[in-house]
Amino acid sequence: MSKLSEEACDVLECLMASGRNSARGVAEVLQMSPAMVIEILKKLEAEGLVTQLNGFWSVPEEKTPEVKNGKRG
């Protein structure tokens, strides 16, 4: 288990709220650069917290973490 940055928590919460979204869409909602959002999404994907299909990112329902104060679990 790793500690998530505040930005990663924001990205994860945005995806959980929207169900699925593009990296550009998340960047617009959070007012972050698309490049930073993509970097964060790739890290979250490596940890198995998000998946990407046809350019849209989502949080698998069975793996939806509880995010509190930058920590999951």
PDB file of N, CA, C and O in Angstrom:
ATOM      1  N   MET A   1       0.838  -1.181   0.000  1.00  0.00           N
ATOM      2  CA  MET A   1       0.000   0.000   0.000  1.00  0.00           C
ATOM      3  C   MET A   1       0.879   1.239   0.000  1.00  0.00           C
ATOM      4  O   MET A   1       1.808   1.355   0.800  1.00  0.00           O
ATOM      5  N   SER A   2       0.586   2.145  -0.886  1.00  0.00           N
ATOM      6  CA  SER A   2       1.386   3.358  -0.928  1.00  0.00           C
ATOM      7  C   SER A   2       0.526   4.561  -0.582  1.00  0.00           C
ATOM      8  O   SER A   2      -0.697   4.543  -0.720  1.00  0.00           O
ATOM      9  N   LYS A   3       1.194   5.590  -0.134  1.00  0.00           N
ATOM     10  CA  LYS A   3       0.495   6.835   0.170  1.00  0.00           C
ATOM     11  C   LYS A   3       0.287   7.592  -1.132  1.00  0.00           C
ATOM     12  O   LYS A   3       1.220   7.758  -1.917  1.00  0.00           O
ATOM     13  N   LEU A   4      -0.936   8.051  -1.358  1.00  0.00           N
ATOM     14  CA  LEU A   4      -1.247   8.799  -2.572  1.00  0.00           C
ATOM     15  C   LEU A   4      -1.059  10.290  -2.317  1.00  0.00           C
ATOM     16  O   LEU A   4      -1.365  10.791  -1.235  1.00  0.00           O
ATOM     17  N   SER A   5      -0.554  10.985  -3.323  1.00  0.00           N
ATOM     18  CA  SER A   5      -0.411  12.435  -3.216  1.00  0.00           C
ATOM     19  C   SER A   5      -1.798  13.072  -3.218  1.00  0.00           C
ATOM     20  O   SER A   5      -2.788  12.434  -3.577  1.00  0.00           O
ATOM     21  N   GLU A   6      -1.851  14.325  -2.816  1.00  0.00           N
ATOM     22  CA  GLU A   6      -3.126  15.046  -2.818  1.00  0.00           C
ATOM     23  C   GLU A   6      -3.698  15.107  -4.226  1.00  0.00           C
ATOM     24  O   GLU A   6      -4.906  14.960  -4.415  1.00  0.00           O
ATOM     25  N   GLU A   7      -2.833  15.325  -5.220  1.00  0.00           N
ATOM     26  CA  GLU A   7      -3.291  15.394  -6.604  1.00  0.00           C
ATOM     27  C   GLU A   7      -3.842  14.049  -7.064  1.00  0.00           C
ATOM     28  O   GLU A   7      -4.859  13.997  -7.756  1.00  0.00           O
ATOM     29  N   ALA A   8      -3.170  12.953  -6.680  1.00  0.00           N
ATOM     30  CA  ALA A   8      -3.646  11.620  -7.064  1.00  0.00           C
ATOM     31  C   ALA A   8      -4.996  11.332  -6.424  1.00  0.00           C
ATOM     32  O   ALA A   8      -5.872  10.743  -7.057  1.00  0.00           O
ATOM     33  N   CYS A   9      -5.167  11.743  -5.173  1.00  0.00           N
ATOM     34  CA  CYS A   9      -6.465  11.573  -4.505  1.00  0.00           C
ATOM     35  C   CYS A   9      -7.543  12.356  -5.234  1.00  0.00           C
ATOM     36  O   CYS A   9      -8.658  11.867  -5.413  1.00  0.00           O
ATOM     37  N   ASP A  10      -7.211  13.580  -5.657  1.00  0.00           N
ATOM     38  CA  ASP A  10      -8.177  14.401  -6.393  1.00  0.00           C
ATOM     39  C   ASP A  10      -8.580  13.732  -7.699  1.00  0.00           C
ATOM     40  O   ASP A  10      -9.761  13.699  -8.043  1.00  0.00           O
ATOM     41  N   VAL A  11      -7.602  13.199  -8.428  1.00  0.00           N
ATOM     42  CA  VAL A  11      -7.881  12.520  -9.699  1.00  0.00           C
ATOM     43  C   VAL A  11      -8.758  11.297  -9.459  1.00  0.00           C
ATOM     44  O   VAL A  11      -9.732  11.074 -10.177  1.00  0.00           O
ATOM     45  N   LEU A  12      -8.411  10.514  -8.453  1.00  0.00           N
ATOM     46  CA  LEU A  12      -9.175   9.310  -8.132  1.00  0.00           C
ATOM     47  C   LEU A  12     -10.606   9.664  -7.730  1.00  0.00           C
ATOM     48  O   LEU A  12     -11.551   9.010  -8.170  1.00  0.00           O
ATOM     49  N   GLU A  13     -10.772  10.688  -6.903  1.00  0.00           N
ATOM     50  CA  GLU A  13     -12.105  11.098  -6.477  1.00  0.00           C
ATOM     51  C   GLU A  13     -12.925  11.638  -7.653  1.00  0.00           C
ATOM     52  O   GLU A  13     -14.133  11.411  -7.730  1.00  0.00           O
ATOM     53  N   CYS A  14     -12.268  12.348  -8.558  1.00  0.00           N
ATOM     54  CA  CYS A  14     -12.954  12.859  -9.745  1.00  0.00           C
ATOM     55  C   CYS A  14     -13.481  11.702 -10.596  1.00  0.00           C
ATOM     56  O   CYS A  14     -14.613  11.739 -11.077  1.00  0.00           O
ATOM     57  N   LEU A  15     -12.654  10.684 -10.775  1.00  0.00           N
ATOM     58  CA  LEU A  15     -13.091   9.521 -11.561  1.00  0.00           C
ATOM     59  C   LEU A  15     -14.212   8.762 -10.863  1.00  0.00           C
ATOM     60  O   LEU A  15     -15.148   8.293 -11.511  1.00  0.00           O
ATOM     61  N   MET A  16     -14.117   8.641  -9.547  1.00  0.00           N
ATOM     62  CA  MET A  16     -15.166   7.937  -8.819  1.00  0.00           C
ATOM     63  C   MET A  16     -16.489   8.695  -8.940  1.00  0.00           C
ATOM     64  O   MET A  16     -17.550   8.080  -9.045  1.00  0.00           O
ATOM     65  N   ALA A  17     -16.428  10.015  -8.926  1.00  0.00           N
ATOM     66  CA  ALA A  17     -17.639  10.831  -9.029  1.00  0.00           C
ATOM     67  C   ALA A  17     -18.256  10.789 -10.426  1.00  0.00           C
ATOM     68  O   ALA A  17     -19.478  10.796 -10.576  1.00  0.00           O
ATOM     69  N   SER A  18     -17.401  10.747 -11.442  1.00  0.00           N
ATOM     70  CA  SER A  18     -17.910  10.792 -12.812  1.00  0.00           C
ATOM     71  C   SER A  18     -18.202   9.410 -13.394  1.00  0.00           C
ATOM     72  O   SER A  18     -18.903   9.300 -14.400  1.00  0.00           O
ATOM     73  N   GLY A  19     -17.686   8.385 -12.786  1.00  0.00           N
ATOM     74  CA  GLY A  19     -17.867   7.033 -13.326  1.00  0.00           C
ATOM     75  C   GLY A  19     -16.781   6.680 -14.314  1.00  0.00           C
ATOM     76  O   GLY A  19     -16.113   5.655 -14.175  1.00  0.00           O
ATOM     77  N   ARG A  20     -16.601   7.528 -15.314  1.00  0.00           N
ATOM     78  CA  ARG A  20     -15.494   7.382 -16.247  1.00  0.00           C
ATOM     79  C   ARG A  20     -15.293   8.729 -16.931  1.00  0.00           C
ATOM     80  O   ARG A  20     -16.230   9.514 -17.077  1.00  0.00           O
ATOM     81  N   ASN A  21     -14.068   8.979 -17.342  1.00  0.00           N
ATOM     82  CA  ASN A  21     -13.763  10.270 -17.937  1.00  0.00           C
ATOM     83  C   ASN A  21     -12.442  10.151 -18.692  1.00  0.00           C
ATOM     84  O   ASN A  21     -11.642   9.251 -18.434  1.00  0.00           O
ATOM     85  N   SER A  22     -12.233  11.061 -19.615  1.00  0.00           N
ATOM     86  CA  SER A  22     -10.947  11.112 -20.316  1.00  0.00           C
ATOM     87  C   SER A  22      -9.951  11.870 -19.443  1.00  0.00           C
ATOM     88  O   SER A  22     -10.342  12.593 -18.527  1.00  0.00           O
ATOM     89  N   ALA A  23      -8.681  11.701 -19.727  1.00  0.00           N
ATOM     90  CA  ALA A  23      -7.650  12.438 -18.991  1.00  0.00           C
ATOM     91  C   ALA A  23      -7.860  13.935 -19.169  1.00  0.00           C
ATOM     92  O   ALA A  23      -7.708  14.705 -18.221  1.00  0.00           O
ATOM     93  N   ARG A  24      -8.208  14.346 -20.376  1.00  0.00           N
ATOM     94  CA  ARG A  24      -8.460  15.769 -20.634  1.00  0.00           C
ATOM     95  C   ARG A  24      -9.655  16.271 -19.823  1.00  0.00           C
ATOM     96  O   ARG A  24      -9.627  17.382 -19.293  1.00  0.00           O
ATOM     97  N   GLY A  25     -10.701  15.453 -19.726  1.00  0.00           N
ATOM     98  CA  GLY A  25     -11.875  15.828 -18.942  1.00  0.00           C
ATOM     99  C   GLY A  25     -11.552  15.986 -17.468  1.00  0.00           C
ATOM    100  O   GLY A  25     -12.013  16.926 -16.820  1.00  0.00           O
ATOM    101  N   VAL A  26     -10.754  15.058 -16.938  1.00  0.00           N
ATOM    102  CA  VAL A  26     -10.329  15.157 -15.537  1.00  0.00           C
ATOM    103  C   VAL A  26      -9.493  16.416 -15.344  1.00  0.00           C
ATOM    104  O   VAL A  26      -9.659  17.134 -14.359  1.00  0.00           O
ATOM    105  N   ALA A  27      -8.599  16.678 -16.284  1.00  0.00           N
ATOM    106  CA  ALA A  27      -7.738  17.865 -16.199  1.00  0.00           C
ATOM    107  C   ALA A  27      -8.571  19.140 -16.178  1.00  0.00           C
ATOM    108  O   ALA A  27      -8.270  20.067 -15.427  1.00  0.00           O
ATOM    109  N   GLU A  28      -9.611  19.192 -16.994  1.00  0.00           N
ATOM    110  CA  GLU A  28     -10.479  20.372 -17.029  1.00  0.00           C
ATOM    111  C   GLU A  28     -11.220  20.556 -15.705  1.00  0.00           C
ATOM    112  O   GLU A  28     -11.294  21.666 -15.179  1.00  0.00           O
ATOM    113  N   VAL A  29     -11.766  19.470 -15.172  1.00  0.00           N
ATOM    114  CA  VAL A  29     -12.508  19.545 -13.912  1.00  0.00           C
ATOM    115  C   VAL A  29     -11.599  20.016 -12.779  1.00  0.00           C
ATOM    116  O   VAL A  29     -11.986  20.859 -11.970  1.00  0.00           O
ATOM    117  N   LEU A  30     -10.389  19.465 -12.730  1.00  0.00           N
ATOM    118  CA  LEU A  30      -9.466  19.764 -11.628  1.00  0.00           C
ATOM    119  C   LEU A  30      -8.557  20.951 -11.905  1.00  0.00           C
ATOM    120  O   LEU A  30      -7.766  21.346 -11.049  1.00  0.00           O
ATOM    121  N   GLN A  31      -8.670  21.516 -13.093  1.00  0.00           N
ATOM    122  CA  GLN A  31      -7.819  22.621 -13.524  1.00  0.00           C
ATOM    123  C   GLN A  31      -6.337  22.285 -13.344  1.00  0.00           C
ATOM    124  O   GLN A  31      -5.569  23.027 -12.733  1.00  0.00           O
ATOM    125  N   MET A  32      -5.974  21.127 -13.907  1.00  0.00           N
ATOM    126  CA  MET A  32      -4.593  20.647 -13.917  1.00  0.00           C
ATOM    127  C   MET A  32      -4.191  20.482 -15.377  1.00  0.00           C
ATOM    128  O   MET A  32      -5.044  20.484 -16.265  1.00  0.00           O
ATOM    129  N   SER A  33      -2.903  20.341 -15.621  1.00  0.00           N
ATOM    130  CA  SER A  33      -2.462  20.103 -16.990  1.00  0.00           C
ATOM    131  C   SER A  33      -2.785  18.660 -17.383  1.00  0.00           C
ATOM    132  O   SER A  33      -2.685  17.754 -16.555  1.00  0.00           O
ATOM    133  N   PRO A  34      -3.169  18.445 -18.638  1.00  0.00           N
ATOM    134  CA  PRO A  34      -3.441  17.075 -19.096  1.00  0.00           C
ATOM    135  C   PRO A  34      -2.228  16.157 -18.908  1.00  0.00           C
ATOM    136  O   PRO A  34      -2.386  14.980 -18.586  1.00  0.00           O
ATOM    137  N   ALA A  35      -1.025  16.689 -19.108  1.00  0.00           N
ATOM    138  CA  ALA A  35       0.186  15.871 -18.950  1.00  0.00           C
ATOM    139  C   ALA A  35       0.321  15.366 -17.516  1.00  0.00           C
ATOM    140  O   ALA A  35       0.681  14.210 -17.295  1.00  0.00           O
ATOM    141  N   MET A  36       0.031  16.237 -16.536  1.00  0.00           N
ATOM    142  CA  MET A  36       0.132  15.819 -15.138  1.00  0.00           C
ATOM    143  C   MET A  36      -0.929  14.780 -14.814  1.00  0.00           C
ATOM    144  O   MET A  36      -0.653  13.811 -14.107  1.00  0.00           O
ATOM    145  N   VAL A  37      -2.138  14.973 -15.326  1.00  0.00           N
ATOM    146  CA  VAL A  37      -3.212  14.016 -15.065  1.00  0.00           C
ATOM    147  C   VAL A  37      -2.863  12.653 -15.665  1.00  0.00           C
ATOM    148  O   VAL A  37      -3.088  11.622 -15.031  1.00  0.00           O
ATOM    149  N   ILE A  38      -2.322  12.641 -16.867  1.00  0.00           N
ATOM    150  CA  ILE A  38      -1.936  11.376 -17.496  1.00  0.00           C
ATOM    151  C   ILE A  38      -0.852  10.677 -16.676  1.00  0.00           C
ATOM    152  O   ILE A  38      -0.910   9.463 -16.479  1.00  0.00           O
ATOM    153  N   GLU A  39       0.123  11.428 -16.203  1.00  0.00           N
ATOM    154  CA  GLU A  39       1.185  10.855 -15.365  1.00  0.00           C
ATOM    155  C   GLU A  39       0.589  10.221 -14.108  1.00  0.00           C
ATOM    156  O   GLU A  39       0.961   9.109 -13.732  1.00  0.00           O
ATOM    157  N   ILE A  40      -0.332  10.929 -13.465  1.00  0.00           N
ATOM    158  CA  ILE A  40      -0.984  10.415 -12.255  1.00  0.00           C
ATOM    159  C   ILE A  40      -1.818   9.177 -12.578  1.00  0.00           C
ATOM    160  O   ILE A  40      -1.776   8.190 -11.843  1.00  0.00           O
ATOM    161  N   LEU A  41      -2.573   9.225 -13.672  1.00  0.00           N
ATOM    162  CA  LEU A  41      -3.403   8.078 -14.057  1.00  0.00           C
ATOM    163  C   LEU A  41      -2.561   6.839 -14.331  1.00  0.00           C
ATOM    164  O   LEU A  41      -2.955   5.731 -13.968  1.00  0.00           O
ATOM    165  N   LYS A  42      -1.416   7.012 -14.962  1.00  0.00           N
ATOM    166  CA  LYS A  42      -0.538   5.862 -15.227  1.00  0.00           C
ATOM    167  C   LYS A  42      -0.028   5.257 -13.928  1.00  0.00           C
ATOM    168  O   LYS A  42       0.078   4.036 -13.812  1.00  0.00           O
ATOM    169  N   LYS A  43       0.289   6.103 -12.944  1.00  0.00           N
ATOM    170  CA  LYS A  43       0.733   5.592 -11.639  1.00  0.00           C
ATOM    171  C   LYS A  43      -0.407   4.851 -10.939  1.00  0.00           C
ATOM    172  O   LYS A  43      -0.205   3.783 -10.363  1.00  0.00           O
ATOM    173  N   LEU A  44      -1.608   5.433 -10.998  1.00  0.00           N
ATOM    174  CA  LEU A  44      -2.761   4.767 -10.392  1.00  0.00           C
ATOM    175  C   LEU A  44      -3.077   3.451 -11.093  1.00  0.00           C
ATOM    176  O   LEU A  44      -3.489   2.484 -10.453  1.00  0.00           O
ATOM    177  N   GLU A  45      -2.884   3.418 -12.414  1.00  0.00           N
ATOM    178  CA  GLU A  45      -3.110   2.188 -13.174  1.00  0.00           C
ATOM    179  C   GLU A  45      -2.098   1.118 -12.761  1.00  0.00           C
ATOM    180  O   GLU A  45      -2.451  -0.055 -12.640  1.00  0.00           O
ATOM    181  N   ALA A  46      -0.860   1.510 -12.547  1.00  0.00           N
ATOM    182  CA  ALA A  46       0.181   0.563 -12.134  1.00  0.00           C
ATOM    183  C   ALA A  46      -0.141  -0.049 -10.769  1.00  0.00           C
ATOM    184  O   ALA A  46       0.246  -1.183 -10.486  1.00  0.00           O
ATOM    185  N   GLU A  47      -0.846   0.701  -9.932  1.00  0.00           N
ATOM    186  CA  GLU A  47      -1.244   0.195  -8.613  1.00  0.00           C
ATOM    187  C   GLU A  47      -2.566  -0.562  -8.664  1.00  0.00           C
ATOM    188  O   GLU A  47      -3.028  -1.085  -7.650  1.00  0.00           O
ATOM    189  N   GLY A  48      -3.177  -0.619  -9.855  1.00  0.00           N
ATOM    190  CA  GLY A  48      -4.423  -1.355 -10.020  1.00  0.00           C
ATOM    191  C   GLY A  48      -5.654  -0.606  -9.540  1.00  0.00           C
ATOM    192  O   GLY A  48      -6.703  -1.209  -9.313  1.00  0.00           O
ATOM    193  N   LEU A  49      -5.530   0.723  -9.384  1.00  0.00           N
ATOM    194  CA  LEU A  49      -6.649   1.505  -8.869  1.00  0.00           C
ATOM    195  C   LEU A  49      -7.561   2.045  -9.957  1.00  0.00           C
ATOM    196  O   LEU A  49      -8.725   2.346  -9.692  1.00  0.00           O
ATOM    197  N   VAL A  50      -7.053   2.174 -11.175  1.00  0.00           N
ATOM    198  CA  VAL A  50      -7.865   2.654 -12.294  1.00  0.00           C
ATOM    199  C   VAL A  50      -7.579   1.792 -13.518  1.00  0.00           C
ATOM    200  O   VAL A  50      -6.550   1.122 -13.604  1.00  0.00           O
ATOM    201  N   THR A  51      -8.507   1.826 -14.453  1.00  0.00           N
ATOM    202  CA  THR A  51      -8.313   1.132 -15.727  1.00  0.00           C
ATOM    203  C   THR A  51      -8.629   2.107 -16.854  1.00  0.00           C
ATOM    204  O   THR A  51      -9.344   3.091 -16.661  1.00  0.00           O
ATOM    205  N   GLN A  52      -8.090   1.822 -18.023  1.00  0.00           N
ATOM    206  CA  GLN A  52      -8.305   2.675 -19.190  1.00  0.00           C
ATOM    207  C   GLN A  52      -8.793   1.817 -20.336  1.00  0.00           C
ATOM    208  O   GLN A  52      -8.237   0.754 -20.610  1.00  0.00           O
ATOM    209  N   LEU A  53      -9.837   2.284 -21.007  1.00  0.00           N
ATOM    210  CA  LEU A  53     -10.377   1.578 -22.162  1.00  0.00           C
ATOM    211  C   LEU A  53     -10.849   2.613 -23.168  1.00  0.00           C
ATOM    212  O   LEU A  53     -11.693   3.455 -22.861  1.00  0.00           O
ATOM    213  N   ASN A  54     -10.298   2.541 -24.371  1.00  0.00           N
ATOM    214  CA  ASN A  54     -10.682   3.440 -25.461  1.00  0.00           C
ATOM    215  C   ASN A  54     -10.585   4.920 -25.091  1.00  0.00           C
ATOM    216  O   ASN A  54     -11.429   5.724 -25.486  1.00  0.00           O
ATOM    217  N   GLY A  55      -9.551   5.267 -24.331  1.00  0.00           N
ATOM    218  CA  GLY A  55      -9.314   6.665 -23.979  1.00  0.00           C
ATOM    219  C   GLY A  55     -10.083   7.160 -22.774  1.00  0.00           C
ATOM    220  O   GLY A  55      -9.968   8.330 -22.408  1.00  0.00           O
ATOM    221  N   PHE A  56     -10.866   6.296 -22.150  1.00  0.00           N
ATOM    222  CA  PHE A  56     -11.612   6.683 -20.958  1.00  0.00           C
ATOM    223  C   PHE A  56     -11.093   5.916 -19.751  1.00  0.00           C
ATOM    224  O   PHE A  56     -10.855   4.710 -19.812  1.00  0.00           O
ATOM    225  N   TRP A  57     -10.927   6.635 -18.668  1.00  0.00           N
ATOM    226  CA  TRP A  57     -10.415   6.068 -17.422  1.00  0.00           C
ATOM    227  C   TRP A  57     -11.562   5.862 -16.449  1.00  0.00           C
ATOM    228  O   TRP A  57     -12.521   6.634 -16.440  1.00  0.00           O
ATOM    229  N   SER A  58     -11.465   4.819 -15.627  1.00  0.00           N
ATOM    230  CA  SER A  58     -12.485   4.562 -14.621  1.00  0.00           C
ATOM    231  C   SER A  58     -11.879   3.816 -13.445  1.00  0.00           C
ATOM    232  O   SER A  58     -10.770   3.289 -13.522  1.00  0.00           O
ATOM    233  N   VAL A  59     -12.636   3.786 -12.352  1.00  0.00           N
ATOM    234  CA  VAL A  59     -12.247   3.045 -11.155  1.00  0.00           C
ATOM    235  C   VAL A  59     -13.101   1.794 -11.111  1.00  0.00           C
ATOM    236  O   VAL A  59     -14.324   1.893 -11.008  1.00  0.00           O
ATOM    237  N   PRO A  60     -12.492   0.622 -11.187  1.00  0.00           N
ATOM    238  CA  PRO A  60     -13.292  -0.609 -11.116  1.00  0.00           C
ATOM    239  C   PRO A  60     -14.079  -0.643  -9.807  1.00  0.00           C
ATOM    240  O   PRO A  60     -13.523  -0.354  -8.747  1.00  0.00           O
ATOM    241  N   GLU A  61     -15.345  -0.986  -9.866  1.00  0.00           N
ATOM    242  CA  GLU A  61     -16.198  -0.970  -8.672  1.00  0.00           C
ATOM    243  C   GLU A  61     -15.662  -1.846  -7.555  1.00  0.00           C
ATOM    244  O   GLU A  61     -15.715  -1.458  -6.388  1.00  0.00           O
ATOM    245  N   GLU A  62     -15.151  -3.012  -7.890  1.00  0.00           N
ATOM    246  CA  GLU A  62     -14.664  -3.922  -6.849  1.00  0.00           C
ATOM    247  C   GLU A  62     -13.359  -3.443  -6.219  1.00  0.00           C
ATOM    248  O   GLU A  62     -12.943  -3.958  -5.181  1.00  0.00           O
ATOM    249  N   LYS A  63     -12.711  -2.457  -6.846  1.00  0.00           N
ATOM    250  CA  LYS A  63     -11.444  -1.954  -6.321  1.00  0.00           C
ATOM    251  C   LYS A  63     -11.534  -0.504  -5.867  1.00  0.00           C
ATOM    252  O   LYS A  63     -10.505   0.147  -5.686  1.00  0.00           O
ATOM    253  N   THR A  64     -12.736   0.010  -5.681  1.00  0.00           N
ATOM    254  CA  THR A  64     -12.880   1.400  -5.264  1.00  0.00           C
ATOM    255  C   THR A  64     -12.326   1.546  -3.848  1.00  0.00           C
ATOM    256  O   THR A  64     -12.898   1.012  -2.898  1.00  0.00           O
ATOM    257  N   PRO A  65     -11.225   2.262  -3.708  1.00  0.00           N
ATOM    258  CA  PRO A  65     -10.619   2.429  -2.386  1.00  0.00           C
ATOM    259  C   PRO A  65     -11.317   3.517  -1.594  1.00  0.00           C
ATOM    260  O   PRO A  65     -11.971   4.397  -2.153  1.00  0.00           O
ATOM    261  N   GLU A  66     -11.167   3.438  -0.295  1.00  0.00           N
ATOM    262  CA  GLU A  66     -11.628   4.525   0.558  1.00  0.00           C
ATOM    263  C   GLU A  66     -10.446   5.468   0.720  1.00  0.00           C
ATOM    264  O   GLU A  66      -9.400   5.064   1.229  1.00  0.00           O
ATOM    265  N   VAL A  67     -10.594   6.702   0.301  1.00  0.00           N
ATOM    266  CA  VAL A  67      -9.492   7.646   0.324  1.00  0.00           C
ATOM    267  C   VAL A  67      -9.713   8.634   1.454  1.00  0.00           C
ATOM    268  O   VAL A  67     -10.723   9.337   1.501  1.00  0.00           O
ATOM    269  N   LYS A  68      -8.741   8.673   2.371  1.00  0.00           N
ATOM    270  CA  LYS A  68      -8.826   9.600   3.499  1.00  0.00           C
ATOM    271  C   LYS A  68      -7.435  10.164   3.765  1.00  0.00           C
ATOM    272  O   LYS A  68      -6.480   9.412   3.963  1.00  0.00           O
ATOM    273  N   ASN A  69      -7.328  11.466   3.768  1.00  0.00           N
ATOM    274  CA  ASN A  69      -6.088  12.155   4.112  1.00  0.00           C
ATOM    275  C   ASN A  69      -4.874  11.638   3.345  1.00  0.00           C
ATOM    276  O   ASN A  69      -3.805  11.440   3.924  1.00  0.00           O
ATOM    277  N   GLY A  70      -5.039  11.424   2.060  1.00  0.00           N
ATOM    278  CA  GLY A  70      -3.922  11.015   1.235  1.00  0.00           C
ATOM    279  C   GLY A  70      -3.544   9.563   1.360  1.00  0.00           C
ATOM    280  O   GLY A  70      -2.537   9.135   0.796  1.00  0.00           O
ATOM    281  N   LYS A  71      -4.343   8.780   2.101  1.00  0.00           N
ATOM    282  CA  LYS A  71      -4.042   7.358   2.246  1.00  0.00           C
ATOM    283  C   LYS A  71      -5.256   6.571   1.795  1.00  0.00           C
ATOM    284  O   LYS A  71      -6.397   7.005   1.950  1.00  0.00           O
ATOM    285  N   ARG A  72      -4.986   5.421   1.244  1.00  0.00           N
ATOM    286  CA  ARG A  72      -6.090   4.556   0.857  1.00  0.00           C
ATOM    287  C   ARG A  72      -6.111   3.365   1.788  1.00  0.00           C
ATOM    288  O   ARG A  72      -5.095   3.010   2.386  1.00  0.00           O
ATOM    289  N   GLY A  73      -7.264   2.755   1.905  1.00  0.00           N
ATOM    290  CA  GLY A  73      -7.335   1.550   2.705  1.00  0.00           C
ATOM    291  C   GLY A  73      -8.136   1.660   3.890  1.00  0.00           C
ATOM    292  O   GLY A  73      -8.264   0.693   4.641  1.00  0.00           O
TER     293      GLY A  73
END
